Amino acid sequence: MQQDVDLRVQLPYFLIRLAALVVITVVLAVVGVNLLLAVLIGFAVAGLLTWPLGRMQRRAAQRSAAAGDATGPLPPPPAAGKGGSRGEDA
């Protein structure tokens, strides 16, 4: 069964992994490696370097999902008032 995951919990980890990929790819491209080859090497190297970070990302998502299950579903946000900004009741 697929658990509901709060993607905001995973965002910092994802951004760090993406930044590692971009930095490695740019460095390789600046050095003179073919762009396609630089991207492929960047994926491989960034994947290996940030593998522990990926495990932390998965654990954070699982903890978030477990915490959400423990507290139950979130209540809906309050509805906007019908009276408008003049303070009139509908």
PyMOL CGO cylinders between C-alpha atoms (Angstrom):
from pymol import cmd
from pymol.cgo import CYLINDER

trace = [
    CYLINDER, 0.00, 0.00, 0.00, 1.31, 3.44, -0.93, 0.3, 1, 1, 1, 1, 1, 1,
    CYLINDER, 1.31, 3.44, -0.93, 1.65, 5.83, 2.00, 0.3, 1, 1, 1, 1, 1, 1,
    CYLINDER, 1.65, 5.83, 2.00, 0.75, 9.49, 1.70, 0.3, 1, 1, 1, 1, 1, 1,
    CYLINDER, 0.75, 9.49, 1.70, 4.00, 11.43, 1.75, 0.3, 1, 1, 1, 1, 1, 1,
    CYLINDER, 4.00, 11.43, 1.75, 4.47, 15.09, 2.53, 0.3, 1, 1, 1, 1, 1, 1,
    CYLINDER, 4.47, 15.09, 2.53, 6.80, 16.25, -0.24, 0.3, 1, 1, 1, 1, 1, 1,
    CYLINDER, 6.80, 16.25, -0.24, 7.81, 19.35, 1.73, 0.3, 1, 1, 1, 1, 1, 1,
    CYLINDER, 7.81, 19.35, 1.73, 9.73, 17.06, 4.07, 0.3, 1, 1, 1, 1, 1, 1,
    CYLINDER, 9.73, 17.06, 4.07, 11.75, 15.68, 1.16, 0.3, 1, 1, 1, 1, 1, 1,
    CYLINDER, 11.75, 15.68, 1.16, 12.40, 19.02, -0.56, 0.3, 1, 1, 1, 1, 1, 1,
    CYLINDER, 12.40, 19.02, -0.56, 15.66, 20.02, 1.21, 0.3, 1, 1, 1, 1, 1, 1,
    CYLINDER, 15.66, 20.02, 1.21, 17.20, 16.61, 0.53, 0.3, 1, 1, 1, 1, 1, 1,
    CYLINDER, 17.20, 16.61, 0.53, 16.11, 16.72, -3.11, 0.3, 1, 1, 1, 1, 1, 1,
    CYLINDER, 16.11, 16.72, -3.11, 17.53, 20.21, -3.61, 0.3, 1, 1, 1, 1, 1, 1,
    CYLINDER, 17.53, 20.21, -3.61, 20.90, 19.21, -2.14, 0.3, 1, 1, 1, 1, 1, 1,
    CYLINDER, 20.90, 19.21, -2.14, 21.07, 16.15, -4.40, 0.3, 1, 1, 1, 1, 1, 1,
    CYLINDER, 21.07, 16.15, -4.40, 20.07, 18.24, -7.43, 0.3, 1, 1, 1, 1, 1, 1,
    CYLINDER, 20.07, 18.24, -7.43, 22.69, 20.86, -6.58, 0.3, 1, 1, 1, 1, 1, 1,
    CYLINDER, 22.69, 20.86, -6.58, 25.36, 18.14, -6.40, 0.3, 1, 1, 1, 1, 1, 1,
    CYLINDER, 25.36, 18.14, -6.40, 24.34, 16.90, -9.85, 0.3, 1, 1, 1, 1, 1, 1,
    CYLINDER, 24.34, 16.90, -9.85, 24.43, 20.41, -11.32, 0.3, 1, 1, 1, 1, 1, 1,
    CYLINDER, 24.43, 20.41, -11.32, 27.81, 21.27, -9.79, 0.3, 1, 1, 1, 1, 1, 1,
    CYLINDER, 27.81, 21.27, -9.79, 29.43, 18.03, -10.96, 0.3, 1, 1, 1, 1, 1, 1,
    CYLINDER, 29.43, 18.03, -10.96, 27.97, 18.39, -14.46, 0.3, 1, 1, 1, 1, 1, 1,
    CYLINDER, 27.97, 18.39, -14.46, 29.04, 22.03, -14.79, 0.3, 1, 1, 1, 1, 1, 1,
    CYLINDER, 29.04, 22.03, -14.79, 32.57, 21.28, -13.58, 0.3, 1, 1, 1, 1, 1, 1,
    CYLINDER, 32.57, 21.28, -13.58, 32.90, 18.43, -16.07, 0.3, 1, 1, 1, 1, 1, 1,
    CYLINDER, 32.90, 18.43, -16.07, 31.50, 20.56, -18.90, 0.3, 1, 1, 1, 1, 1, 1,
    CYLINDER, 31.50, 20.56, -18.90, 33.88, 23.43, -18.08, 0.3, 1, 1, 1, 1, 1, 1,
    CYLINDER, 33.88, 23.43, -18.08, 36.83, 21.04, -18.03, 0.3, 1, 1, 1, 1, 1, 1,
    CYLINDER, 36.83, 21.04, -18.03, 35.94, 20.06, -21.59, 0.3, 1, 1, 1, 1, 1, 1,
    CYLINDER, 35.94, 20.06, -21.59, 33.96, 16.83, -21.29, 0.3, 1, 1, 1, 1, 1, 1,
    CYLINDER, 33.96, 16.83, -21.29, 31.17, 16.36, -23.84, 0.3, 1, 1, 1, 1, 1, 1,
    CYLINDER, 31.17, 16.36, -23.84, 27.90, 17.70, -22.35, 0.3, 1, 1, 1, 1, 1, 1,
    CYLINDER, 27.90, 17.70, -22.35, 25.98, 14.43, -22.67, 0.3, 1, 1, 1, 1, 1, 1,
    CYLINDER, 25.98, 14.43, -22.67, 28.84, 12.50, -21.14, 0.3, 1, 1, 1, 1, 1, 1,
    CYLINDER, 28.84, 12.50, -21.14, 29.15, 15.13, -18.37, 0.3, 1, 1, 1, 1, 1, 1,
    CYLINDER, 29.15, 15.13, -18.37, 25.46, 14.70, -17.51, 0.3, 1, 1, 1, 1, 1, 1,
    CYLINDER, 25.46, 14.70, -17.51, 25.74, 10.89, -17.45, 0.3, 1, 1, 1, 1, 1, 1,
    CYLINDER, 25.74, 10.89, -17.45, 28.88, 10.99, -15.31, 0.3, 1, 1, 1, 1, 1, 1,
    CYLINDER, 28.88, 10.99, -15.31, 27.21, 13.62, -13.11, 0.3, 1, 1, 1, 1, 1, 1,
    CYLINDER, 27.21, 13.62, -13.11, 24.23, 11.33, -12.49, 0.3, 1, 1, 1, 1, 1, 1,
    CYLINDER, 24.23, 11.33, -12.49, 26.48, 8.44, -11.55, 0.3, 1, 1, 1, 1, 1, 1,
    CYLINDER, 26.48, 8.44, -11.55, 28.83, 10.42, -9.30, 0.3, 1, 1, 1, 1, 1, 1,
    CYLINDER, 28.83, 10.42, -9.30, 26.07, 12.47, -7.64, 0.3, 1, 1, 1, 1, 1, 1,
    CYLINDER, 26.07, 12.47, -7.64, 24.09, 9.29, -7.05, 0.3, 1, 1, 1, 1, 1, 1,
    CYLINDER, 24.09, 9.29, -7.05, 27.04, 7.65, -5.33, 0.3, 1, 1, 1, 1, 1, 1,
    CYLINDER, 27.04, 7.65, -5.33, 28.03, 10.73, -3.32, 0.3, 1, 1, 1, 1, 1, 1,
    CYLINDER, 28.03, 10.73, -3.32, 24.50, 11.51, -2.13, 0.3, 1, 1, 1, 1, 1, 1,
    CYLINDER, 24.50, 11.51, -2.13, 23.34, 7.94, -1.53, 0.3, 1, 1, 1, 1, 1, 1,
    CYLINDER, 23.34, 7.94, -1.53, 23.37, 8.39, 2.29, 0.3, 1, 1, 1, 1, 1, 1,
    CYLINDER, 23.37, 8.39, 2.29, 21.37, 11.59, 1.81, 0.3, 1, 1, 1, 1, 1, 1,
    CYLINDER, 21.37, 11.59, 1.81, 18.80, 9.62, -0.20, 0.3, 1, 1, 1, 1, 1, 1,
    CYLINDER, 18.80, 9.62, -0.20, 18.39, 7.18, 2.66, 0.3, 1, 1, 1, 1, 1, 1,
    CYLINDER, 18.39, 7.18, 2.66, 17.85, 10.10, 5.05, 0.3, 1, 1, 1, 1, 1, 1,
    CYLINDER, 17.85, 10.10, 5.05, 15.29, 11.52, 2.60, 0.3, 1, 1, 1, 1, 1, 1,
    CYLINDER, 15.29, 11.52, 2.60, 13.37, 8.24, 2.54, 0.3, 1, 1, 1, 1, 1, 1,
    CYLINDER, 13.37, 8.24, 2.54, 13.43, 7.95, 6.34, 0.3, 1, 1, 1, 1, 1, 1,
    CYLINDER, 13.43, 7.95, 6.34, 12.19, 11.53, 6.73, 0.3, 1, 1, 1, 1, 1, 1,
    CYLINDER, 12.19, 11.53, 6.73, 9.31, 10.79, 4.36, 0.3, 1, 1, 1, 1, 1, 1,
    CYLINDER, 9.31, 10.79, 4.36, 8.43, 7.61, 6.27, 0.3, 1, 1, 1, 1, 1, 1,
    CYLINDER, 8.43, 7.61, 6.27, 8.53, 9.45, 9.61, 0.3, 1, 1, 1, 1, 1, 1,
    CYLINDER, 8.53, 9.45, 9.61, 6.31, 12.18, 8.19, 0.3, 1, 1, 1, 1, 1, 1,
    CYLINDER, 6.31, 12.18, 8.19, 3.82, 9.64, 6.87, 0.3, 1, 1, 1, 1, 1, 1,
    CYLINDER, 3.82, 9.64, 6.87, 3.84, 7.77, 10.20, 0.3, 1, 1, 1, 1, 1, 1,
    CYLINDER, 3.84, 7.77, 10.20, 3.30, 11.01, 12.13, 0.3, 1, 1, 1, 1, 1, 1,
    CYLINDER, 3.30, 11.01, 12.13, 0.42, 11.88, 9.81, 0.3, 1, 1, 1, 1, 1, 1,
    CYLINDER, 0.42, 11.88, 9.81, -1.18, 8.48, 10.41, 0.3, 1, 1, 1, 1, 1, 1,
    CYLINDER, -1.18, 8.48, 10.41, -0.80, 8.85, 14.18, 0.3, 1, 1, 1, 1, 1, 1,
    CYLINDER, -0.80, 8.85, 14.18, -2.50, 12.24, 14.30, 0.3, 1, 1, 1, 1, 1, 1,
    CYLINDER, -2.50, 12.24, 14.30, -5.23, 11.33, 11.85, 0.3, 1, 1, 1, 1, 1, 1,
    CYLINDER, -5.23, 11.33, 11.85, -6.37, 13.36, 8.89, 0.3, 1, 1, 1, 1, 1, 1,
    CYLINDER, -6.37, 13.36, 8.89, -5.91, 17.11, 9.03, 0.3, 1, 1, 1, 1, 1, 1,
    CYLINDER, -5.91, 17.11, 9.03, -9.06, 19.20, 9.44, 0.3, 1, 1, 1, 1, 1, 1,
    CYLINDER, -9.06, 19.20, 9.44, -10.14, 21.22, 6.43, 0.3, 1, 1, 1, 1, 1, 1,
    CYLINDER, -10.14, 21.22, 6.43, -9.07, 24.88, 6.37, 0.3, 1, 1, 1, 1, 1, 1,
    CYLINDER, -9.07, 24.88, 6.37, -11.66, 27.39, 7.56, 0.3, 1, 1, 1, 1, 1, 1,
    CYLINDER, -11.66, 27.39, 7.56, -14.00, 28.60, 4.85, 0.3, 1, 1, 1, 1, 1, 1,
    CYLINDER, -14.00, 28.60, 4.85, -13.87, 32.22, 3.75, 0.3, 1, 1, 1, 1, 1, 1,
    CYLINDER, -13.87, 32.22, 3.75, -16.55, 34.40, 5.30, 0.3, 1, 1, 1, 1, 1, 1,
    CYLINDER, -16.55, 34.40, 5.30, -19.54, 35.39, 3.23, 0.3, 1, 1, 1, 1, 1, 1,
    CYLINDER, -19.54, 35.39, 3.23, -19.83, 38.87, 4.72, 0.3, 1, 1, 1, 1, 1, 1,
    CYLINDER, -19.83, 38.87, 4.72, -16.86, 40.40, 2.94, 0.3, 1, 1, 1, 1, 1, 1,
    CYLINDER, -16.86, 40.40, 2.94, -14.55, 42.99, 4.42, 0.3, 1, 1, 1, 1, 1, 1,
    CYLINDER, -14.55, 42.99, 4.42, -17.31, 45.35, 5.65, 0.3, 1, 1, 1, 1, 1, 1,
    CYLINDER, -17.31, 45.35, 5.65, -18.19, 43.12, 8.57, 0.3, 1, 1, 1, 1, 1, 1,
    CYLINDER, -18.19, 43.12, 8.57, -21.71, 42.33, 7.36, 0.3, 1, 1, 1, 1, 1, 1,
    CYLINDER, -21.71, 42.33, 7.36, -23.24, 39.00, 8.29, 0.3, 1, 1, 1, 1, 1, 1,
    CYLINDER, -23.24, 39.00, 8.29, -24.87, 37.04, 5.51, 0.3, 1, 1, 1, 1, 1, 1,
]
cmd.load_cgo(trace, "trace")
